[in-house]
Amino acid sequence: MAISGFIIGIVAILGTGFSFIVSDIGTFNPFGWFNWFNIPVAIFGLILSIAGILQNKQRGFASAGIILCGSSVIIGYLELLAGNKL
């Protein structure tokens, strides 16, 4: 579970960064919808990472997954609050 949470965290933070970069290029953001997909995926990865910590297996991957998924959720939510959506 720890490794899957870590991998989902990598995908989520890359998706958040991609959406943020594309929204800063122009005034129209065709990928603003991506946050609505990315935040639930990051929350799922956060749950898997927490389960990996509780199992006491591969704590490094689980900790990294918590950091990546948590930051992806926070940044994606802030983007939605700022109005970077369709």
N, C-alpha and C positions, 0 to 999 in steps of 0.2 A: 504494500500500500504506500510505503514511503516513496519508492521510486516513481510510482504512477502519479502521486501528488506532485513530485518534483517536475516530471515531464509536463504535466498539465500546467504547472506554474510557469514553465518556460514558454509554452505556447500562449498562455494568457498574457504574460508581460510583453511578448512580441506583438501580439494583437493589439494590446493597449497602446504600445508605442507607435505601431503602424497607423492606427486610427488618429492618434494625436498629431503625428507628423503630417499626415494627409490633410487634416483639418486646418493646419497652419499654412499650407501652401496656397490655398484659394479661399474664397468666401463661401463657395458651395462645397459641402462635405458629402461626397457620395458614400462614404464609409461610416457615417455617423450611426447607422443602425448597428454597426459591429459591437458597440458597447452593450447593447441589449442582449446580444448573444454571448459576449465575452464575460460579463459579470457572473451569470449563473455557472458557467464553466469554471471560472476561478473559485467560486464558492464551493463547487464540488471538489476541486483540487485541494482546497483548504480543509475540507472535511477528511479527505483521504490522508492528508499530511498529519492532521491531528490524530487520526487513528494510528498512523505509523509511529508517532511519538508514544502513544499509549501502549503500543505493543513492545516498546523498547527495542525495536529493530531498526538499524540504519538511521540513527538519530540525525546524522548530518544531512542526508537527503530530505528527511522529514522537516528539519528546521529550515532548509533552503526552500522547500516547497511552501512552507507557511509564509516565509518572507516574500517570495515571488507572488503567490496567490493573493496574499493580503494587500500588497502594494498595488496589484492589478485591480483589485476591487475598489480600493480607495481612489486611485487615479481615474479609473473608469467612471466612478460615481461623481467625482469632481468635474470631469468632462461633461457629463450629462447635466450637472447643475449649471455649468458655464454656458450651456446651450449648443454644444457641438453635437447636434442630432438633426435628423431629417425633419 
